[in-house]
């Protein structure tokens, strides 16, 4: 995999991981809950977990290319903000769009 393709893969993975907590009512998209709707705190905890998973996948891709660089706090602050921006469409759909009762 080229470095360009690897970069796009990690960005698309982060985009999917950021919206996953907001598009379904299951925990980590696998475990059904007894609640009718997931509370916001559970969605945010899930978002943090997906952030770590996407970061580990990005590190694995970078290490596979042979040049894993050490990162400072600035990198993690920027990627956390990027994850929040990526989560905006899912958050908007879940909380700001009016849904009809089924």
C-alpha positions in Angstrom: 0.0 0.0 0.0 1.4 3.4 -0.9 1.7 6.1 1.7 -1.0 8.2 0.0 -3.4 5.3 -0.1 -2.6 4.5 3.6 -3.3 8.1 4.5 -6.7 8.1 2.8 -7.5 4.8 4.5 -6.8 6.1 7.9 -8.8 9.3 7.2 -11.8 7.3 6.0 -11.5 4.9 8.9 -11.6 7.9 11.3 -14.6 9.3 9.5 -16.5 6.0 9.9 -15.4 5.5 13.5 -16.5 9.1 14.4 -20.0 8.6 13.1 -20.6 5.0 14.3 -21.7 5.9 17.8 -24.4 8.3 16.5 -25.9 6.2 13.7 -27.0 3.2 15.7 -28.4 2.4 19.2 -26.1 -0.5 19.8 -22.9 -0.4 21.9 -19.9 -0.5 19.6 -22.4 -1.3 16.8 -22.5 -4.9 18.0 -24.1 -5.2 21.5 -27.8 -4.5 21.8 -28.9 -2.4 24.7 -32.1 -2.5 26.7 -32.4 1.3 26.5 -34.6 2.8 23.8 -31.9 5.4 23.1 -28.2 5.5 24.0 -27.5 8.4 26.4 -25.0 11.1 25.3 -22.4 10.1 27.8 -22.3 6.5 26.4 -22.0 7.9 22.8 -19.0 10.1 23.9 -17.3 7.2 25.7 -17.8 5.1 22.6 -16.4 8.0 20.5 -13.3 8.1 22.6 -12.9 4.3 22.3 -13.2 4.6 18.5 -10.7 7.4 18.5 -8.1 5.2 20.2 -9.0 2.3 17.8 -8.5 4.5 14.7 -5.3 5.9 16.2 -3.9 2.4 16.7 -4.9 1.5 13.2 -3.1 4.6 11.9 0.0 3.7 13.9 -0.1 0.2 12.6 -0.3 1.5 9.0 2.5 3.9 9.6 4.7 1.2 11.2 3.9 -1.1 8.3 5.3 1.6 5.9 8.5 1.5 8.0 8.6 5.1 9.4 6.7 5.3 12.7 7.5 8.7 14.2 7.1 9.7 17.9 4.2 12.2 18.4 3.8 15.0 21.0 0.7 16.2 22.7 0.0 18.6 19.8 -0.6 15.7 17.4 -3.2 14.1 19.8 -4.9 17.4 20.4 -5.3 18.0 16.7 -6.5 14.5 15.9 -9.0 14.6 18.8 -10.4 17.9 17.3 -10.4 16.3 13.9 -12.4 13.4 15.3 -14.9 15.8 16.8 -15.3 17.5 13.4 -15.7 14.2 11.7 -18.5 13.2 14.2 -20.5 16.3 13.4 -22.7 14.8 10.7 -23.7 11.9 12.9 -24.3 14.2 15.9 -26.4 16.4 13.7 -28.5 13.5 12.4 -29.0 12.1 15.9 -29.8 15.2 17.9 -30.6 18.1 15.6 -32.7 16.5 12.8 -36.4 15.9 13.7 -37.3 12.2 13.3 -40.8 10.9 12.8 -42.0 8.5 15.4 -42.2 5.0 13.9 
